[in-house]
Amino acid sequence: MEQQDQNISKRAYDTFASRKLQDNAFIAVDEVKGAAAVLWDHIDNISVPPGNSEAGRLVALAKTSLEEAVMWAVKAYSRQ
């Protein structure tokens, strides 16, 4: 760790450190992202009537959850 990072715990530093993917993980990550893109398109095609804020909120939550799921999957592949 650099001089300025001495007050940061090793666990915290390791949590946010960038990691390189193993060669075999690149294919898996691409597959996860591809599947997520297909699902994103399905969610994006949900018809939300004007003024139906509840339906719009649910679509936004679905997209946010999908983004989070992909993020965690990529992070898991980076820890292999």
N, CA, C and O atoms as a CHARMM CRD file, in Angstrom:
* protein
*
  320
    1    1 MET  N      0.83600  -1.19100   0.00000 PROA 1      0.00000
    2    1 MET  CA     0.00000   0.00000   0.00000 PROA 1      0.00000
    3    1 MET  C      0.87300   1.24300   0.00000 PROA 1      0.00000
    4    1 MET  O      2.00000   1.22800   0.49500 PROA 1      0.00000
    5    2 GLU  N      0.35400   2.28500  -0.54400 PROA 2      0.00000
    6    2 GLU  CA     1.09300   3.53200  -0.58700 PROA 2      0.00000
    7    2 GLU  C      1.11200   4.18700   0.78600 PROA 2      0.00000
    8    2 GLU  O      0.35700   3.80900   1.68100 PROA 2      0.00000
    9    3 GLN  N      1.97700   5.16200   0.93200 PROA 3      0.00000
   10    3 GLN  CA     2.12300   5.87600   2.19800 PROA 3      0.00000
   11    3 GLN  C      0.79100   6.44700   2.67700 PROA 3      0.00000
   12    3 GLN  O      0.46600   6.33300   3.85900 PROA 3      0.00000
   13    4 GLN  N      0.01800   7.05600   1.78400 PROA 4      0.00000
   14    4 GLN  CA    -1.23900   7.69100   2.18400 PROA 4      0.00000
   15    4 GLN  C     -2.30300   6.68500   2.58400 PROA 4      0.00000
   16    4 GLN  O     -3.28300   7.05900   3.22800 PROA 4      0.00000
   17    5 ASP  N     -2.14100   5.42500   2.22400 PROA 5      0.00000
   18    5 ASP  CA    -3.13300   4.40300   2.51400 PROA 5      0.00000
   19    5 ASP  C     -2.86600   3.65700   3.82900 PROA 5      0.00000
   20    5 ASP  O     -3.56800   2.69200   4.12800 PROA 5      0.00000
   21    6 GLN  N     -1.89500   4.06800   4.59900 PROA 6      0.00000
   22    6 GLN  CA    -1.52300   3.32200   5.78300 PROA 6      0.00000
   23    6 GLN  C     -2.64700   3.24800   6.80900 PROA 6      0.00000
   24    6 GLN  O     -2.69800   2.29900   7.59100 PROA 6      0.00000
   25    7 ASN  N     -3.54200   4.21800   6.82600 PROA 7      0.00000
   26    7 ASN  CA    -4.62800   4.20400   7.80200 PROA 7      0.00000
   27    7 ASN  C     -5.81700   3.37100   7.35600 PROA 7      0.00000
   28    7 ASN  O     -6.77200   3.19400   8.11200 PROA 7      0.00000
   29    8 ILE  N     -5.76600   2.86600   6.15200 PROA 8      0.00000
   30    8 ILE  CA    -6.84900   2.03400   5.63100 PROA 8      0.00000
   31    8 ILE  C     -6.51000   0.57900   5.92900 PROA 8      0.00000
   32    8 ILE  O     -5.39000   0.13300   5.68200 PROA 8      0.00000
   33    9 SER  N     -7.47300  -0.15300   6.45600 PROA 9      0.00000
   34    9 SER  CA    -7.20800  -1.55600   6.77100 PROA 9      0.00000
   35    9 SER  C     -6.96900  -2.34300   5.48300 PROA 9      0.00000
   36    9 SER  O     -7.46800  -1.97200   4.42100 PROA 9      0.00000
   37   10 LYS  N     -6.22100  -3.40800   5.58200 PROA 10     0.00000
   38   10 LYS  CA    -5.93600  -4.24400   4.42300 PROA 10     0.00000
   39   10 LYS  C     -7.22500  -4.81000   3.84700 PROA 10     0.00000
   40   10 LYS  O     -7.37000  -4.89500   2.62700 PROA 10     0.00000
   41   11 ARG  N     -8.16100  -5.19600   4.70300 PROA 11     0.00000
   42   11 ARG  CA    -9.43700  -5.76500   4.22700 PROA 11     0.00000
   43   11 ARG  C    -10.20100  -4.72900   3.40100 PROA 11     0.00000
   44   11 ARG  O    -10.72100  -5.05100   2.33300 PROA 11     0.00000
   45   12 ALA  N    -10.27100  -3.49900   3.88400 PROA 12     0.00000
   46   12 ALA  CA   -10.96700  -2.45200   3.14100 PROA 12     0.00000
   47   12 ALA  C    -10.25200  -2.18100   1.82600 PROA 12     0.00000
   48   12 ALA  O    -10.89800  -2.01000   0.79200 PROA 12     0.00000
   49   13 TYR  N     -8.93600  -2.14100   1.85500 PROA 13     0.00000
   50   13 TYR  CA    -8.15900  -1.89400   0.64200 PROA 13     0.00000
   51   13 TYR  C     -8.39900  -3.00500  -0.38000 PROA 13     0.00000
   52   13 TYR  O     -8.59900  -2.72800  -1.56200 PROA 13     0.00000
   53   14 ASP  N     -8.37900  -4.26900   0.07600 PROA 14     0.00000
   54   14 ASP  CA    -8.58700  -5.40700  -0.81900 PROA 14     0.00000
   55   14 ASP  C    -10.00000  -5.43200  -1.38900 PROA 14     0.00000
   56   14 ASP  O    -10.20300  -5.87100  -2.52100 PROA 14     0.00000
   57   15 THR  N    -10.96800  -4.96900  -0.62100 PROA 15     0.00000
   58   15 THR  CA   -12.35400  -4.96000  -1.07900 PROA 15     0.00000
   59   15 THR  C    -12.52900  -4.08500  -2.29900 PROA 15     0.00000
   60   15 THR  O    -13.28400  -4.43100  -3.20700 PROA 15     0.00000
   61   16 PHE  N    -11.84200  -2.95600  -2.33300 PROA 16     0.00000
   62   16 PHE  CA   -12.04100  -1.99100  -3.41100 PROA 16     0.00000
   63   16 PHE  C    -10.93300  -2.00200  -4.45600 PROA 16     0.00000
   64   16 PHE  O    -10.95000  -1.20000  -5.39000 PROA 16     0.00000
   65   17 ALA  N     -9.98100  -2.89500  -4.30400 PROA 17     0.00000
   66   17 ALA  CA    -8.88700  -2.97200  -5.26800 PROA 17     0.00000
   67   17 ALA  C     -9.37800  -3.58500  -6.58200 PROA 17     0.00000
   68   17 ALA  O    -10.25500  -4.44800  -6.59100 PROA 17     0.00000
   69   18 SER  N     -8.79800  -3.12400  -7.68000 PROA 18     0.00000
   70   18 SER  CA    -9.12400  -3.69600  -8.99000 PROA 18     0.00000
   71   18 SER  C     -8.44900  -5.05000  -9.11400 PROA 18     0.00000
   72   18 SER  O     -7.35400  -5.27200  -8.59700 PROA 18     0.00000
   73   19 ARG  N     -9.13000  -5.94900  -9.81200 PROA 19     0.00000
   74   19 ARG  CA    -8.57100  -7.27400 -10.02900 PROA 19     0.00000
   75   19 ARG  C     -8.65100  -7.60200 -11.50700 PROA 19     0.00000
   76   19 ARG  O     -9.57300  -7.17900 -12.20400 PROA 19     0.00000
   77   20 LYS  N     -7.68600  -8.35000 -11.96500 PROA 20     0.00000
   78   20 LYS  CA    -7.70800  -8.80900 -13.34700 PROA 20     0.00000
   79   20 LYS  C     -8.46600 -10.12800 -13.39700 PROA 20     0.00000
   80   20 LYS  O     -8.34700 -10.96600 -12.50300 PROA 20     0.00000
   81   21 LEU  N     -9.24600 -10.29700 -14.45600 PROA 21     0.00000
   82   21 LEU  CA    -9.98700 -11.53700 -14.64100 PROA 21     0.00000
   83   21 LEU  C     -9.06700 -12.61700 -15.19600 PROA 21     0.00000
   84   21 LEU  O     -8.16900 -12.33400 -15.98900 PROA 21     0.00000
   85   22 GLN  N     -9.29500 -13.85100 -14.77500 PROA 22     0.00000
   86   22 GLN  CA    -8.60800 -14.98900 -15.37700 PROA 22     0.00000
   87   22 GLN  C     -9.09500 -15.10800 -16.81300 PROA 22     0.00000
   88   22 GLN  O    -10.19200 -14.65000 -17.13300 PROA 22     0.00000
   89   23 ASP  N     -8.30100 -15.71300 -17.67700 PROA 23     0.00000
   90   23 ASP  CA    -8.67400 -15.82600 -19.08800 PROA 23     0.00000
   91   23 ASP  C    -10.04000 -16.48300 -19.28500 PROA 23     0.00000
   92   23 ASP  O    -10.83300 -16.02400 -20.10700 PROA 23     0.00000
   93   24 ASN  N    -10.32000 -17.55000 -18.54000 PROA 24     0.00000
   94   24 ASN  CA   -11.58900 -18.25200 -18.71200 PROA 24     0.00000
   95   24 ASN  C    -12.77000 -17.44200 -18.18000 PROA 24     0.00000
   96   24 ASN  O    -13.91200 -17.69100 -18.56700 PROA 24     0.00000
   97   25 ALA  N    -12.51400 -16.49400 -17.31600 PROA 25     0.00000
   98   25 ALA  CA   -13.60100 -15.68700 -16.75200 PROA 25     0.00000
   99   25 ALA  C    -14.10300 -14.64100 -17.74200 PROA 25     0.00000
  100   25 ALA  O    -15.24600 -14.19600 -17.63400 PROA 25     0.00000
  101   26 PHE  N    -13.27500 -14.24000 -18.70100 PROA 26     0.00000
  102   26 PHE  CA   -13.71200 -13.25600 -19.69000 PROA 26     0.00000
  103   26 PHE  C    -14.92900 -13.76600 -20.46500 PROA 26     0.00000
  104   26 PHE  O    -15.88200 -13.02400 -20.70100 PROA 26     0.00000
  105   27 ILE  N    -14.88500 -15.03300 -20.85600 PROA 27     0.00000
  106   27 ILE  CA   -16.00000 -15.61600 -21.60500 PROA 27     0.00000
  107   27 ILE  C    -17.24600 -15.64900 -20.74200 PROA 27     0.00000
  108   27 ILE  O    -18.32700 -15.28100 -21.20000 PROA 27     0.00000
  109   28 ALA  N    -17.11000 -16.08600 -19.49700 PROA 28     0.00000
  110   28 ALA  CA   -18.25700 -16.16200 -18.59100 PROA 28     0.00000
  111   28 ALA  C    -18.85400 -14.78300 -18.32300 PROA 28     0.00000
  112   28 ALA  O    -20.07500 -14.62800 -18.30200 PROA 28     0.00000
  113   29 VAL  N    -18.00900 -13.79300 -18.12000 PROA 29     0.00000
  114   29 VAL  CA   -18.48900 -12.43200 -17.86700 PROA 29     0.00000
  115   29 VAL  C    -19.23400 -11.90700 -19.09100 PROA 29     0.00000
  116   29 VAL  O    -20.27700 -11.26800 -18.95500 PROA 29     0.00000
  117   30 ASP  N    -18.70700 -12.17200 -20.28400 PROA 30     0.00000
  118   30 ASP  CA   -19.39600 -11.76000 -21.50500 PROA 30     0.00000
  119   30 ASP  C    -20.76500 -12.43100 -21.61300 PROA 30     0.00000
  120   30 ASP  O    -21.73300 -11.80100 -22.04000 PROA 30     0.00000
  121   31 GLU  N    -20.84900 -13.70900 -21.22800 PROA 31     0.00000
  122   31 GLU  CA   -22.12900 -14.41700 -21.26900 PROA 31     0.00000
  123   31 GLU  C    -23.12100 -13.82100 -20.27500 PROA 31     0.00000
  124   31 GLU  O    -24.29700 -13.65000 -20.59400 PROA 31     0.00000
  125   32 VAL  N    -22.65100 -13.50800 -19.08000 PROA 32     0.00000
  126   32 VAL  CA   -23.51500 -12.88900 -18.07300 PROA 32     0.00000
  127   32 VAL  C    -24.02000 -11.54000 -18.58200 PROA 32     0.00000
  128   32 VAL  O    -25.20800 -11.23500 -18.47700 PROA 32     0.00000
  129   33 LYS  N    -23.11600 -10.74100 -19.13200 PROA 33     0.00000
  130   33 LYS  CA   -23.51300  -9.42200 -19.63300 PROA 33     0.00000
  131   33 LYS  C    -24.46900  -9.54400 -20.81700 PROA 33     0.00000
  132   33 LYS  O    -25.39500  -8.74300 -20.95200 PROA 33     0.00000
  133   34 GLY  N    -24.25200 -10.53200 -21.66800 PROA 34     0.00000
  134   34 GLY  CA   -25.14600 -10.75500 -22.80100 PROA 34     0.00000
  135   34 GLY  C    -26.54300 -11.15300 -22.34900 PROA 34     0.00000
  136   34 GLY  O    -27.54000 -10.64900 -22.86600 PROA 34     0.00000
  137   35 ALA  N    -26.60800 -12.06200 -21.37900 PROA 35     0.00000
  138   35 ALA  CA   -27.90000 -12.47300 -20.84300 PROA 35     0.00000
  139   35 ALA  C    -28.60500 -11.30300 -20.16300 PROA 35     0.00000
  140   35 ALA  O    -29.82100 -11.15200 -20.27200 PROA 35     0.00000
  141   36 ALA  N    -27.84200 -10.49200 -19.47300 PROA 36     0.00000
  142   36 ALA  CA   -28.41500  -9.31900 -18.81200 PROA 36     0.00000
  143   36 ALA  C    -28.94900  -8.32800 -19.84100 PROA 36     0.00000
  144   36 ALA  O    -29.98100  -7.69600 -19.61700 PROA 36     0.00000
  145   37 ALA  N    -28.25300  -8.18800 -20.96300 PROA 37     0.00000
  146   37 ALA  CA   -28.71200  -7.26900 -22.01400 PROA 37     0.00000
  147   37 ALA  C    -30.04600  -7.73200 -22.59900 PROA 37     0.00000
  148   37 ALA  O    -30.91700  -6.91200 -22.88800 PROA 37     0.00000
  149   38 VAL  N    -30.20300  -9.03500 -22.77300 PROA 38     0.00000
  150   38 VAL  CA   -31.47600  -9.57300 -23.27100 PROA 38     0.00000
  151   38 VAL  C    -32.58400  -9.29500 -22.26600 PROA 38     0.00000
  152   38 VAL  O    -33.67100  -8.85800 -22.64300 PROA 38     0.00000
  153   39 LEU  N    -32.31900  -9.54300 -21.00500 PROA 39     0.00000
  154   39 LEU  CA   -33.31300  -9.28400 -19.96600 PROA 39     0.00000
  155   39 LEU  C    -33.62300  -7.79600 -19.87200 PROA 39     0.00000
  156   39 LEU  O    -34.77900  -7.41500 -19.68600 PROA 39     0.00000
  157   40 TRP  N    -32.60200  -6.95100 -19.99800 PROA 40     0.00000
  158   40 TRP  CA   -32.80000  -5.49200 -19.97500 PROA 40     0.00000
  159   40 TRP  C    -33.78400  -5.08500 -21.06900 PROA 40     0.00000
  160   40 TRP  O    -34.68400  -4.27700 -20.84100 PROA 40     0.00000
  161   41 ASP  N    -33.59700  -5.66100 -22.27300 PROA 41     0.00000
  162   41 ASP  CA   -34.50100  -5.33000 -23.37800 PROA 41     0.00000
  163   41 ASP  C    -35.92700  -5.74300 -23.06600 PROA 41     0.00000
  164   41 ASP  O    -36.86200  -5.01400 -23.39500 PROA 41     0.00000
  165   42 HSD  N    -36.11700  -6.90600 -22.43300 PROA 42     0.00000
  166   42 HSD  CA   -37.46100  -7.34200 -22.03700 PROA 42     0.00000
  167   42 HSD  C    -38.07000  -6.36300 -21.03600 PROA 42     0.00000
  168   42 HSD  O    -39.23500  -5.98300 -21.15500 PROA 42     0.00000
  169   43 ILE  N    -37.27900  -5.96600 -20.06200 PROA 43     0.00000
  170   43 ILE  CA   -37.77200  -5.01500 -19.05400 PROA 43     0.00000
  171   43 ILE  C    -38.08600  -3.67500 -19.71700 PROA 43     0.00000
  172   43 ILE  O    -39.09000  -3.03700 -19.40000 PROA 43     0.00000
  173   44 ASP  N    -37.23000  -3.26000 -20.62700 PROA 44     0.00000
  174   44 ASP  CA   -37.40700  -1.97900 -21.31700 PROA 44     0.00000
  175   44 ASP  C    -38.68200  -1.96700 -22.17300 PROA 44     0.00000
  176   44 ASP  O    -39.24800  -0.90400 -22.42600 PROA 44     0.00000
  177   45 ASN  N    -39.12600  -3.13800 -22.61200 PROA 45     0.00000
  178   45 ASN  CA   -40.32200  -3.23700 -23.44200 PROA 45     0.00000
  179   45 ASN  C    -41.61100  -3.29100 -22.64300 PROA 45     0.00000
  180   45 ASN  O    -42.69100  -3.37200 -23.22900 PROA 45     0.00000
  181   46 ILE  N    -41.52800  -3.24800 -21.32500 PROA 46     0.00000
  182   46 ILE  CA   -42.73600  -3.22500 -20.50700 PROA 46     0.00000
  183   46 ILE  C    -43.44300  -1.90000 -20.73900 PROA 46     0.00000
  184   46 ILE  O    -42.86300  -0.82700 -20.57200 PROA 46     0.00000
  185   47 SER  N    -44.68900  -1.99800 -21.12000 PROA 47     0.00000
  186   47 SER  CA   -45.47100  -0.79900 -21.40700 PROA 47     0.00000
  187   47 SER  C    -45.91900  -0.15800 -20.09700 PROA 47     0.00000
  188   47 SER  O    -46.63300  -0.77300 -19.30500 PROA 47     0.00000
  189   48 VAL  N    -45.49700   1.07100 -19.88300 PROA 48     0.00000
  190   48 VAL  CA   -45.87700   1.81100 -18.68300 PROA 48     0.00000
  191   48 VAL  C    -46.83900   2.91800 -19.10000 PROA 48     0.00000
  192   48 VAL  O    -46.43700   3.87000 -19.77100 PROA 48     0.00000
  193   49 PRO  N    -48.11000   2.80000 -18.70800 PROA 49     0.00000
  194   49 PRO  CA   -49.07300   3.83600 -19.07100 PROA 49     0.00000
  195   49 PRO  C    -48.68600   5.19300 -18.46800 PROA 49     0.00000
  196   49 PRO  O    -48.17800   5.26000 -17.34900 PROA 49     0.00000
  197   50 PRO  N    -48.93300   6.26900 -19.21800 PROA 50     0.00000
  198   50 PRO  CA   -48.63400   7.60700 -18.68300 PROA 50     0.00000
  199   50 PRO  C    -49.37200   7.82800 -17.35100 PROA 50     0.00000
  200   50 PRO  O    -50.54900   7.49600 -17.21100 PROA 50     0.00000
  201   51 GLY  N    -48.67000   8.37800 -16.41500 PROA 51     0.00000
  202   51 GLY  CA   -49.27100   8.66200 -15.12000 PROA 51     0.00000
  203   51 GLY  C    -49.24900   7.49700 -14.15300 PROA 51     0.00000
  204   51 GLY  O    -49.65300   7.65200 -13.00100 PROA 51     0.00000
  205   52 ASN  N    -48.78600   6.32700 -14.59200 PROA 52     0.00000
  206   52 ASN  CA   -48.72300   5.17100 -13.70000 PROA 52     0.00000
  207   52 ASN  C    -47.33300   5.12700 -13.07100 PROA 52     0.00000
  208   52 ASN  O    -46.45400   4.38400 -13.50600 PROA 52     0.00000
  209   53 SER  N    -47.16500   5.94000 -12.04000 PROA 53     0.00000
  210   53 SER  CA   -45.84500   6.06100 -11.41700 PROA 53     0.00000
  211   53 SER  C    -45.41000   4.76700 -10.74500 PROA 53     0.00000
  212   53 SER  O    -44.21400   4.48700 -10.66700 PROA 53     0.00000
  213   54 GLU  N    -46.35500   3.97400 -10.26100 PROA 54     0.00000
  214   54 GLU  CA   -46.01500   2.70200  -9.60800 PROA 54     0.00000
  215   54 GLU  C    -45.36100   1.75200 -10.60800 PROA 54     0.00000
  216   54 GLU  O    -44.34400   1.12900 -10.30200 PROA 54     0.00000
  217   55 ALA  N    -45.94100   1.64100 -11.79900 PROA 55     0.00000
  218   55 ALA  CA   -45.36100   0.75400 -12.81600 PROA 55     0.00000
  219   55 ALA  C    -43.98700   1.26400 -13.23700 PROA 55     0.00000
  220   55 ALA  O    -43.06200   0.47100 -13.41400 PROA 55     0.00000
  221   56 GLY  N    -43.84600   2.56700 -13.39700 PROA 56     0.00000
  222   56 GLY  CA   -42.54800   3.13900 -13.75200 PROA 56     0.00000
  223   56 GLY  C    -41.50300   2.88700 -12.68500 PROA 56     0.00000
  224   56 GLY  O    -40.34300   2.60900 -12.98900 PROA 56     0.00000
  225   57 ARG  N    -41.91600   2.98500 -11.43800 PROA 57     0.00000
  226   57 ARG  CA   -40.99700   2.72900 -10.32100 PROA 57     0.00000
  227   57 ARG  C    -40.55800   1.27000 -10.32500 PROA 57     0.00000
  228   57 ARG  O    -39.38700   0.97200 -10.08800 PROA 57     0.00000
  229   58 LEU  N    -41.48800   0.36400 -10.59200 PROA 58     0.00000
  230   58 LEU  CA   -41.15800  -1.06400 -10.60900 PROA 58     0.00000
  231   58 LEU  C    -40.19900  -1.40700 -11.74800 PROA 58     0.00000
  232   58 LEU  O    -39.29800  -2.22800 -11.57700 PROA 58     0.00000
  233   59 VAL  N    -40.38900  -0.78300 -12.90100 PROA 59     0.00000
  234   59 VAL  CA   -39.46100  -0.98900 -14.02300 PROA 59     0.00000
  235   59 VAL  C    -38.07300  -0.48200 -13.63500 PROA 59     0.00000
  236   59 VAL  O    -37.07200  -1.14900 -13.89600 PROA 59     0.00000
  237   60 ALA  N    -38.01300   0.68800 -13.01800 PROA 60     0.00000
  238   60 ALA  CA   -36.72800   1.24300 -12.59000 PROA 60     0.00000
  239   60 ALA  C    -36.05300   0.33400 -11.56600 PROA 60     0.00000
  240   60 ALA  O    -34.84000   0.13000 -11.61700 PROA 60     0.00000
  241   61 LEU  N    -36.83600  -0.20700 -10.64100 PROA 61     0.00000
  242   61 LEU  CA   -36.26900  -1.12800  -9.64800 PROA 61     0.00000
  243   61 LEU  C    -35.74100  -2.39900 -10.31300 PROA 61     0.00000
  244   61 LEU  O    -34.68300  -2.90500  -9.93800 PROA 61     0.00000
  245   62 ALA  N    -36.47100  -2.90800 -11.29000 PROA 62     0.00000
  246   62 ALA  CA   -36.02500  -4.11100 -12.00500 PROA 62     0.00000
  247   62 ALA  C    -34.68500  -3.85900 -12.69600 PROA 62     0.00000
  248   62 ALA  O    -33.78700  -4.70000 -12.64200 PROA 62     0.00000
  249   63 LYS  N    -34.55500  -2.70600 -13.34200 PROA 63     0.00000
  250   63 LYS  CA   -33.30000  -2.37500 -14.02200 PROA 63     0.00000
  251   63 LYS  C    -32.15400  -2.20900 -13.02700 PROA 63     0.00000
  252   63 LYS  O    -31.04400  -2.68200 -13.26700 PROA 63     0.00000
  253   64 THR  N    -32.42400  -1.54500 -11.92700 PROA 64     0.00000
  254   64 THR  CA   -31.39400  -1.34500 -10.90300 PROA 64     0.00000
  255   64 THR  C    -30.94300  -2.68200 -10.32400 PROA 64     0.00000
  256   64 THR  O    -29.75000  -2.91000 -10.12100 PROA 64     0.00000
  257   65 SER  N    -31.89800  -3.55600 -10.06100 PROA 65     0.00000
  258   65 SER  CA   -31.56500  -4.87600  -9.50800 PROA 65     0.00000
  259   65 SER  C    -30.75700  -5.70300 -10.50400 PROA 65     0.00000
  260   65 SER  O    -29.84500  -6.43200 -10.11400 PROA 65     0.00000
  261   66 LEU  N    -31.08800  -5.59000 -11.77500 PROA 66     0.00000
  262   66 LEU  CA   -30.33100  -6.30700 -12.80600 PROA 66     0.00000
  263   66 LEU  C    -28.89400  -5.78800 -12.86600 PROA 66     0.00000
  264   66 LEU  O    -27.95200  -6.57600 -12.94300 PROA 66     0.00000
  265   67 GLU  N    -28.72700  -4.47900 -12.83300 PROA 67     0.00000
  266   67 GLU  CA   -27.38000  -3.89600 -12.82500 PROA 67     0.00000
  267   67 GLU  C    -26.59100  -4.40000 -11.62700 PROA 67     0.00000
  268   67 GLU  O    -25.41100  -4.73000 -11.74500 PROA 67     0.00000
  269   68 GLU  N    -27.24000  -4.45800 -10.48700 PROA 68     0.00000
  270   68 GLU  CA   -26.56000  -4.92000  -9.27400 PROA 68     0.00000
  271   68 GLU  C    -26.18700  -6.39400  -9.37600 PROA 68     0.00000
  272   68 GLU  O    -25.09700  -6.79300  -8.96700 PROA 68     0.00000
  273   69 ALA  N    -27.08500  -7.19600  -9.92000 PROA 69     0.00000
  274   69 ALA  CA   -26.80800  -8.62800 -10.07000 PROA 69     0.00000
  275   69 ALA  C    -25.60100  -8.86300 -10.97400 PROA 69     0.00000
  276   69 ALA  O    -24.75600  -9.70600 -10.67600 PROA 69     0.00000
  277   70 VAL  N    -25.51900  -8.12300 -12.06800 PROA 70     0.00000
  278   70 VAL  CA   -24.38100  -8.26500 -12.98000 PROA 70     0.00000
  279   70 VAL  C    -23.09800  -7.82800 -12.28000 PROA 70     0.00000
  280   70 VAL  O    -22.06000  -8.47600 -12.41800 PROA 70     0.00000
  281   71 MET  N    -23.16700  -6.74200 -11.53700 PROA 71     0.00000
  282   71 MET  CA   -21.99300  -6.25500 -10.81800 PROA 71     0.00000
  283   71 MET  C    -21.46100  -7.33200  -9.85800 PROA 71     0.00000
  284   71 MET  O    -20.26000  -7.59600  -9.82000 PROA 71     0.00000
  285   72 TRP  N    -22.36300  -7.94700  -9.08700 PROA 72     0.00000
  286   72 TRP  CA   -21.92500  -8.97300  -8.13200 PROA 72     0.00000
  287   72 TRP  C    -21.37700 -10.20200  -8.84300 PROA 72     0.00000
  288   72 TRP  O    -20.41300 -10.81000  -8.37700 PROA 72     0.00000
  289   73 ALA  N    -21.97900 -10.57200  -9.95800 PROA 73     0.00000
  290   73 ALA  CA   -21.49100 -11.73400 -10.70700 PROA 73     0.00000
  291   73 ALA  C    -20.08500 -11.47700 -11.23600 PROA 73     0.00000
  292   73 ALA  O    -19.21700 -12.34500 -11.14000 PROA 73     0.00000
  293   74 VAL  N    -19.85700 -10.29900 -11.78900 PROA 74     0.00000
  294   74 VAL  CA   -18.52900  -9.94500 -12.29400 PROA 74     0.00000
  295   74 VAL  C    -17.51700  -9.92400 -11.15500 PROA 74     0.00000
  296   74 VAL  O    -16.38400 -10.38200 -11.30700 PROA 74     0.00000
  297   75 LYS  N    -17.93800  -9.38800 -10.01900 PROA 75     0.00000
  298   75 LYS  CA   -17.04200  -9.35300  -8.86100 PROA 75     0.00000
  299   75 LYS  C    -16.69600 -10.78200  -8.40800 PROA 75     0.00000
  300   75 LYS  O    -15.55400 -11.06000  -8.04200 PROA 75     0.00000
  301   76 ALA  N    -17.67700 -11.67400  -8.43600 PROA 76     0.00000
  302   76 ALA  CA   -17.41800 -13.06700  -8.05400 PROA 76     0.00000
  303   76 ALA  C    -16.42000 -13.71600  -9.00400 PROA 76     0.00000
  304   76 ALA  O    -15.52100 -14.43500  -8.56700 PROA 76     0.00000
  305   77 TYR  N    -16.57300 -13.46400 -10.30500 PROA 77     0.00000
  306   77 TYR  CA   -15.61100 -14.00700 -11.26600 PROA 77     0.00000
  307   77 TYR  C    -14.21300 -13.44300 -11.03800 PROA 77     0.00000
  308   77 TYR  O    -13.22400 -14.13900 -11.26800 PROA 77     0.00000
  309   78 SER  N    -14.11700 -12.20300 -10.59400 PROA 78     0.00000
  310   78 SER  CA   -12.80500 -11.60100 -10.37500 PROA 78     0.00000
  311   78 SER  C    -12.11400 -12.16500  -9.14500 PROA 78     0.00000
  312   78 SER  O    -10.91000 -11.97800  -8.96900 PROA 78     0.00000
  313   79 ARG  N    -12.86600 -12.85600  -8.29000 PROA 79     0.00000
  314   79 ARG  CA   -12.28300 -13.42600  -7.06200 PROA 79     0.00000
  315   79 ARG  C    -11.88300 -14.88400  -7.23000 PROA 79     0.00000
  316   79 ARG  O    -11.38600 -15.49600  -6.28400 PROA 79     0.00000
  317   80 GLN  N    -12.08700 -15.45200  -8.41000 PROA 80     0.00000
  318   80 GLN  CA   -11.74700 -16.86400  -8.60500 PROA 80     0.00000
  319   80 GLN  C    -10.25900 -17.06800  -8.63300 PROA 80     0.00000
  320   80 GLN  O     -9.79300 -18.19700  -8.78800 PROA 80     0.00000
